[in-house]
């Protein structure tokens, strides 16, 4: 696809790390420039608070079919590049080596964004028109929880209204089959803080002073059992059961347990799960995960210290119809009832889950386009990850489907992230076919 690699290299070489507030406006302007060059009307839009990273809005109105609109949602921000010493090359190099292009954002999500832009550019260069109206919404905070995406959707709702949304990413498995995902899990992210003495003190005083790290460990032990079951009262109360159609899709979805274990260096799954239970857990079961634990001395050698404070970051994956705010209150109530009411619960982020019904006509159109381009495709009830899909469904009232070019072992969020050039090209063609089929 002409210019695809050069444009992607330009995007990779512009660092845009939302966690550090690094290069975001510059990258938004670059995205707008690449869109403009492709023939897409583009604009950088802000909320009233200009310190919040902008979105890039793109639009091409169809002359032949102005009554139907598809929206591409992507993001231009990337994960931090650290640890630097584990990269083989400079993290923002955009280095091309054979069939691979390396760099932070090469797959997540700048590579995916370029496939959408190039598909639209192809139509414009070939016919001077697009099969239906096309819109883009490209945000700069996805990697820190899409904090303001709903505000953007609400403020610019009239511009963003559409009949269907192609999500910002999609995995391709080890057999080069795209995975069409119909949903995203939700998220409740919290920090728990336990406090002890007014300052770090000598560990010999542990006979008299309660260690906040032990207090936090004791609290955590009441929240989840060894099989992964969350023990907080009513945690699963609103969990939506799988429909008959969803169970059928799950049963057909291939999953190579041996290959997965080998890739991640593990020899068993939680609860020793096998077969259908593994697949059901991935797409539709809540989780309680310790993302980080910090207390006391963690440097080299020994330091006999009793810490003044201990903190733990926890992410709970949620499924339809769990409400993050309600789950947060259940967590607080649980800690209080178990005698840990002194532990502070700090809310970091919340996101509800969303799922597009299998019978939606949009699903069939995406499936057909994927099979025609790749030869075969896999449909998944939901991604195991989280994104702001619920906000799009709530504000725009449109179905959302994930499909893309990201090889499932592309090391996203890790050193040496890469995108496969053959998959970028194939996905560009697939996006074009989706637009054609969606247009009817």
C-alpha positions as CSV (number, residue, x, y, z in Angstrom):
1,X,0.0,0.0,0.0
2,X,1.7,3.2,-1.2
3,X,3.0,5.4,1.7
4,X,1.8,3.1,4.4
5,X,5.2,2.4,5.9
6,X,6.5,5.9,5.5
7,X,3.4,7.4,7.3
8,X,3.6,4.8,10.0
9,X,7.3,5.5,10.5
10,X,6.5,9.2,10.9
11,X,3.9,8.4,13.6
12,X,6.2,6.0,15.5
13,X,9.0,8.6,15.4
14,X,6.8,11.1,17.2
15,X,6.7,10.0,20.8
16,X,3.2,10.4,22.3
17,X,3.2,8.9,25.8
18,X,0.0,9.9,27.6
19,X,1.3,8.7,31.0
20,X,4.1,11.3,30.7
21,X,2.0,13.9,28.8
22,X,4.8,13.7,26.2
23,X,4.3,14.8,22.6
24,X,0.5,14.5,22.5
25,X,-0.4,17.7,20.8
26,X,2.4,17.3,18.3
27,X,1.2,13.8,17.5
28,X,-2.4,14.9,17.1
29,X,-1.3,17.5,14.6
30,X,0.7,14.9,12.7
31,X,-2.3,12.6,12.5
32,X,-4.4,15.4,11.2
33,X,-1.7,16.2,8.6
34,X,-1.5,12.6,7.4
35,X,-5.3,12.5,7.1
36,X,-5.3,15.7,5.2
37,X,-2.7,14.4,2.8
38,X,-4.9,11.3,2.2
39,X,-7.8,13.5,1.3
40,X,-9.6,13.3,4.6
41,X,-11.0,16.5,6.1
42,X,-9.3,16.7,9.5
43,X,-9.5,18.9,12.6
44,X,-7.9,18.9,16.0
45,X,-10.6,19.4,18.6
46,X,-10.4,20.3,22.3
47,X,-12.6,20.3,25.3
48,X,-12.9,23.7,27.2
49,X,-9.8,22.7,29.2
50,X,-7.0,23.0,26.7
51,X,-4.6,21.0,29.0
52,X,-6.6,17.9,28.1
53,X,-5.1,16.0,25.1
54,X,-7.1,16.8,21.9
55,X,-8.9,14.4,19.6
56,X,-8.4,14.3,15.9
57,X,-11.7,14.4,14.0
58,X,-11.7,13.2,10.3
59,X,-14.5,13.1,7.8
60,X,-15.2,12.3,4.2
61,X,-18.8,12.7,3.0
62,X,-20.0,10.3,0.4
63,X,-21.5,11.7,-2.8
64,X,-23.2,8.4,-3.7
65,X,-24.4,7.3,-0.3
66,X,-24.7,10.2,2.1
67,X,-27.3,8.4,4.4
68,X,-25.0,5.8,6.0
69,X,-21.9,6.5,8.2
70,X,-19.1,4.3,9.5
71,X,-16.8,5.7,12.3
72,X,-13.3,4.6,13.0
73,X,-12.2,4.9,16.6
74,X,-8.4,4.9,17.2
75,X,-5.8,6.5,19.5
76,X,-2.5,8.2,18.9
77,X,-1.1,7.8,22.4
78,X,1.2,5.0,23.4
79,X,2.5,3.2,26.4
80,X,5.7,4.3,28.1
81,X,8.8,2.8,26.4
82,X,10.6,1.6,29.6
83,X,12.5,-0.5,30.4
84,X,14.8,1.0,27.8
85,X,17.6,-1.6,28.3
86,X,15.4,-4.4,26.9
87,X,14.9,-2.7,23.5
88,X,17.1,-4.0,20.7
89,X,16.8,-0.6,19.0
90,X,15.7,2.9,19.9
91,X,12.0,2.6,21.0
92,X,10.8,5.2,18.6
93,X,13.0,4.2,15.6
94,X,10.3,2.9,13.3
95,X,13.0,0.5,12.0
96,X,12.0,-1.8,9.2
97,X,13.6,-5.2,9.1
98,X,12.1,-7.7,6.5
99,X,8.4,-8.1,7.2
100,X,8.5,-6.2,10.5
101,X,8.4,-2.6,11.6
102,X,9.5,-1.9,15.1
103,X,8.8,0.8,17.7
104,X,6.4,1.8,20.4
105,X,3.0,2.2,18.8
106,X,3.9,0.2,15.7
107,X,1.0,-2.1,16.5
108,X,-0.8,-0.4,19.3
109,X,-2.3,1.8,17.9
110,X,-0.5,3.7,15.2
111,X,-0.3,0.8,12.8
112,X,-4.0,0.1,13.2
113,X,-4.8,3.8,12.6
114,X,-2.8,3.9,9.3
115,X,-4.7,0.9,7.9
116,X,-7.9,2.8,8.3
117,X,-6.5,6.0,6.8
118,X,-5.0,4.1,3.8
119,X,-8.2,2.3,3.1
120,X,-10.1,5.6,2.8
121,X,-7.3,7.1,0.7
122,X,-7.5,4.1,-1.7
123,X,-11.2,4.8,-2.4
124,X,-10.6,8.5,-2.9
125,X,-7.7,8.0,-5.3
126,X,-9.5,5.3,-7.2
127,X,-13.0,6.7,-7.5
128,X,-12.9,10.2,-6.0
129,X,-15.6,9.1,-3.5
130,X,-16.2,6.7,-0.6
131,X,-19.0,4.0,-0.5
132,X,-20.6,5.7,2.5
133,X,-19.7,8.6,4.9
134,X,-16.6,7.9,6.8
135,X,-15.6,9.5,10.2
136,X,-12.6,9.2,12.4
137,X,-12.2,9.9,16.1
138,X,-8.6,9.5,17.3
139,X,-8.0,10.2,21.0
140,X,-4.9,10.7,23.1
141,X,-5.7,9.1,26.4
142,X,-6.6,5.5,25.7
143,X,-3.5,4.2,27.4
144,X,-4.4,6.0,30.6
145,X,-8.0,4.9,30.6
146,X,-9.7,7.2,28.1
147,X,-10.4,9.6,30.9
148,X,-12.2,12.2,28.8
149,X,-13.5,10.2,25.9
150,X,-17.1,10.4,27.1
151,X,-16.9,14.1,27.4
152,X,-15.6,14.3,23.9
153,X,-18.4,12.1,22.6
154,X,-21.0,14.2,24.4
155,X,-19.6,17.6,23.3
156,X,-19.1,16.6,19.6
157,X,-22.0,14.0,19.5
158,X,-23.6,15.6,16.4
159,X,-20.4,15.4,14.4
160,X,-19.6,11.9,15.6
161,X,-23.1,10.3,15.0
162,X,-22.8,7.1,13.0
163,X,-24.4,3.8,12.2
164,X,-21.5,1.6,13.2
165,X,-18.0,1.8,14.8
166,X,-14.9,-0.1,13.9
167,X,-12.9,-0.3,17.1
168,X,-9.2,0.7,17.4
169,X,-7.6,-2.7,17.3
170,X,-8.0,-6.4,16.5
171,X,-5.7,-9.4,17.0
172,X,-4.5,-11.8,14.3
173,X,-3.7,-15.3,15.6
174,X,-0.7,-17.5,15.0
175,X,-2.4,-19.0,11.9
176,X,-3.0,-15.5,10.4
177,X,-6.7,-15.5,11.2
178,X,-8.2,-12.2,12.3
179,X,-10.2,-12.3,15.5
180,X,-13.4,-10.3,15.2
181,X,-14.3,-9.2,18.7
182,X,-17.8,-8.0,19.6
183,X,-17.2,-6.5,23.0
184,X,-14.8,-5.2,25.6
185,X,-14.7,-6.0,29.3
186,X,-15.1,-3.2,31.8
187,X,-12.7,-2.1,34.5
188,X,-12.6,-0.9,38.1
189,X,-9.1,0.3,39.0
190,X,-8.4,1.1,42.6
191,X,-5.5,1.8,45.0
192,X,-5.7,0.5,48.6
193,X,-3.6,2.3,51.2
194,X,-2.8,1.0,54.6
195,X,-1.0,3.2,57.1
196,X,1.1,2.3,60.2
197,X,3.5,4.4,62.3
198,X,4.1,8.0,61.4
199,X,7.4,7.1,59.8
200,X,9.4,4.1,58.8
201,X,10.9,2.6,61.9
202,X,13.2,-0.2,63.1
203,X,11.8,-3.6,62.4
204,X,12.6,-4.8,65.9
205,X,9.5,-2.9,66.9
206,X,7.3,-5.3,64.9
207,X,6.4,-7.0,68.2
208,X,4.6,-3.8,69.2
209,X,3.7,-1.9,66.0
210,X,1.4,-3.5,63.3
211,X,3.1,-3.6,59.9
212,X,0.8,-2.0,57.3
213,X,2.1,-4.3,54.6
214,X,0.9,-7.3,56.6
215,X,-2.5,-5.5,57.2
216,X,-2.8,-5.1,53.4
217,X,-1.9,-8.7,52.7
218,X,-4.5,-9.8,55.3
219,X,-7.2,-7.6,53.6
220,X,-6.3,-8.9,50.1
221,X,-6.6,-12.5,51.3
222,X,-10.3,-11.8,52.1
223,X,-11.1,-10.6,48.6
224,X,-10.2,-13.6,46.4
225,X,-9.7,-17.3,46.9
226,X,-7.0,-19.5,45.4
227,X,-9.1,-20.4,42.4
228,X,-9.7,-16.8,41.4
229,X,-13.2,-16.5,42.8
230,X,-13.9,-13.0,44.1
231,X,-15.3,-13.3,47.7
232,X,-16.8,-9.8,47.9
233,X,-20.5,-10.0,48.7
234,X,-22.8,-9.6,45.6
235,X,-19.8,-9.2,43.3
236,X,-21.3,-11.4,40.6
237,X,-25.0,-10.3,41.2
238,X,-25.5,-8.5,37.9
239,X,-23.2,-10.6,35.7
240,X,-25.1,-11.3,32.5
241,X,-25.2,-15.0,31.5
242,X,-24.1,-16.0,28.0
243,X,-26.9,-16.3,25.4
244,X,-27.3,-19.5,23.5
245,X,-25.8,-17.8,20.4
246,X,-22.8,-16.6,22.4
247,X,-22.1,-20.1,23.8
248,X,-22.2,-21.4,20.3
249,X,-19.6,-18.8,19.1
250,X,-17.4,-19.6,22.2
251,X,-17.5,-23.3,21.5
252,X,-16.3,-22.8,17.9
253,X,-13.6,-20.3,18.8
254,X,-10.1,-22.0,18.5
255,X,-7.7,-21.6,21.4
256,X,-4.4,-23.4,21.5
257,X,-3.8,-23.9,25.2
258,X,-0.3,-25.4,24.7
259,X,0.9,-22.6,22.5
260,X,-0.5,-20.0,24.9
261,X,1.2,-21.5,27.9
262,X,4.5,-21.8,26.0
263,X,4.3,-18.1,24.9
264,X,3.8,-16.9,28.5
265,X,6.0,-19.5,30.2
266,X,3.3,-21.1,32.4
267,X,2.3,-24.7,32.9
268,X,-1.3,-24.3,34.2
269,X,-4.2,-21.9,34.1
270,X,-6.0,-20.5,37.1
271,X,-8.3,-23.1,38.7
272,X,-6.6,-25.7,36.3
273,X,-9.2,-24.6,33.7
274,X,-9.3,-26.5,30.4
275,X,-11.3,-26.4,27.2
276,X,-14.5,-24.4,27.1
277,X,-13.9,-23.0,30.7
278,X,-10.7,-21.3,29.5
279,X,-12.5,-19.6,26.6
280,X,-15.5,-18.6,28.7
281,X,-13.2,-17.1,31.3
282,X,-11.3,-15.0,28.8
283,X,-14.4,-13.4,27.2
284,X,-16.9,-13.3,30.0
285,X,-15.6,-13.7,33.6
286,X,-14.7,-11.0,36.0
287,X,-11.2,-10.8,37.5
288,X,-9.4,-9.4,40.6
289,X,-5.8,-8.7,39.8
290,X,-3.0,-7.2,41.8
291,X,-1.3,-4.9,39.4
292,X,1.4,-3.6,41.8
293,X,2.4,-3.8,45.5
294,X,4.7,-1.3,47.2
295,X,5.9,-1.0,50.8
296,X,9.1,-0.6,52.7
297,X,12.6,-1.2,51.4
298,X,12.9,-2.8,47.9
299,X,16.5,-1.9,47.0
300,X,19.6,-4.1,47.0
301,X,20.8,-5.9,50.1
302,X,19.1,-5.7,53.5
303,X,17.4,-2.9,55.4
304,X,15.5,-3.9,58.6
305,X,12.6,-1.5,58.4
306,X,9.0,-1.5,59.4
307,X,7.3,0.6,56.8
308,X,4.9,3.5,57.6
309,X,2.7,2.7,54.6
310,X,1.8,0.0,52.1
311,X,-0.1,0.4,48.9
312,X,-1.5,-2.0,46.3
313,X,-3.0,-1.3,42.9
314,X,-5.8,-3.6,41.9
315,X,-7.7,-3.9,38.6
316,X,-11.0,-5.7,38.5
317,X,-12.2,-6.7,35.0
318,X,-15.9,-6.3,34.7
319,X,-18.5,-7.9,32.3
320,X,-22.0,-6.9,31.2
321,X,-24.0,-5.7,33.3
322,X,-21.6,-4.8,36.1
323,X,-21.5,-1.1,37.1
324,X,-18.1,0.2,38.2
325,X,-19.5,2.6,40.8
326,X,-21.7,-0.1,42.4
327,X,-18.7,-2.5,42.5
328,X,-16.6,0.1,44.2
329,X,-19.2,0.5,47.0
330,X,-19.3,-3.3,47.4
331,X,-15.5,-3.3,47.8
332,X,-15.6,-0.6,50.4
333,X,-18.4,-2.3,52.3
334,X,-16.5,-5.6,52.2
335,X,-13.4,-4.1,53.7
336,X,-15.4,-2.4,56.5
337,X,-17.3,-5.6,57.3
338,X,-14.0,-7.6,57.5
339,X,-12.5,-5.2,59.9
340,X,-10.4,-3.2,57.4
341,X,-12.3,0.0,57.4
342,X,-9.1,1.9,58.1
343,X,-7.7,1.0,54.7
344,X,-8.2,3.9,52.3
345,X,-9.8,3.0,48.9
346,X,-8.7,5.4,46.2
347,X,-10.7,5.2,43.0
348,X,-8.4,5.4,39.9
349,X,-10.7,4.5,36.9
350,X,-14.0,2.9,36.1
351,X,-15.3,1.6,32.8
352,X,-18.5,-0.5,32.1
353,X,-18.4,-3.4,29.7
354,X,-20.1,-3.5,26.3
355,X,-21.0,-6.2,23.8
356,X,-22.5,-6.1,20.3
357,X,-25.2,-8.8,19.8
358,X,-24.2,-11.6,17.4
359,X,-27.3,-11.1,15.3
360,X,-26.5,-7.5,14.4
361,X,-26.2,-7.2,10.6
362,X,-22.9,-5.3,11.1
363,X,-21.4,-8.5,12.5
364,X,-22.1,-10.4,9.3
365,X,-20.7,-7.7,7.1
366,X,-17.4,-7.6,9.0
367,X,-17.2,-11.4,9.0
368,X,-17.7,-11.6,5.2
369,X,-15.1,-9.0,4.6
370,X,-12.6,-10.7,6.8
371,X,-13.1,-14.1,5.3
372,X,-12.8,-12.7,1.8
373,X,-9.5,-10.9,2.7
374,X,-7.8,-13.4,5.0
375,X,-9.4,-16.7,3.9
376,X,-10.9,-17.4,7.3
377,X,-11.7,-15.5,10.5
378,X,-12.6,-16.1,14.1
379,X,-15.5,-14.4,15.9
380,X,-15.1,-13.7,19.6
381,X,-17.9,-12.7,22.0
382,X,-15.6,-10.2,23.7
383,X,-12.0,-9.1,24.1
384,X,-10.5,-10.0,27.4
385,X,-9.2,-6.4,27.6
386,X,-10.9,-3.0,28.4
387,X,-11.7,0.0,26.4
388,X,-14.3,2.8,26.4
389,X,-16.7,0.9,24.1
390,X,-19.6,1.4,26.6
391,X,-19.3,5.1,26.2
392,X,-19.6,4.9,22.4
393,X,-22.7,2.6,22.7
394,X,-24.3,4.9,25.3
395,X,-23.7,8.2,23.5
396,X,-23.8,7.2,19.8
397,X,-26.2,4.3,20.1
398,X,-24.1,2.4,17.5
399,X,-22.8,-1.2,17.4
400,X,-19.0,-1.5,17.9
401,X,-16.8,-4.3,16.4
402,X,-13.0,-4.8,16.8
403,X,-10.9,-6.0,13.8
404,X,-7.4,-5.2,12.9
405,X,-3.8,-6.1,12.1
406,X,-2.1,-6.7,15.4
407,X,-0.4,-10.1,15.5
408,X,-1.3,-11.6,18.9
409,X,2.4,-11.9,20.0
410,X,3.4,-8.5,18.7
411,X,4.8,-7.5,22.2
412,X,2.4,-4.6,22.6
413,X,3.0,-2.7,25.9
414,X,6.5,-4.5,26.0
415,X,10.0,-3.8,24.7
416,X,10.5,-4.5,21.0
417,X,6.9,-4.0,20.0
418,X,6.4,-4.6,16.3
419,X,3.8,-4.8,13.5
420,X,3.9,-7.2,10.6
421,X,3.9,-5.4,7.3
422,X,1.9,-8.2,5.5
423,X,-0.8,-7.9,8.1
424,X,-0.9,-4.1,7.8
425,X,-1.5,-4.4,4.0
426,X,-4.1,-7.2,4.4
427,X,-6.0,-5.3,7.0
428,X,-6.1,-2.2,4.9
429,X,-7.8,-4.2,2.1
430,X,-10.1,-5.8,4.7
431,X,-11.1,-2.3,6.1
432,X,-12.0,-1.3,2.5
433,X,-14.2,-4.3,2.0
434,X,-15.9,-3.7,5.3
435,X,-16.8,-0.1,4.2
436,X,-18.2,-1.5,0.9
437,X,-20.3,-4.1,2.6
438,X,-21.5,-1.7,5.3
439,X,-22.5,0.7,2.6
440,X,-24.8,-2.0,1.1
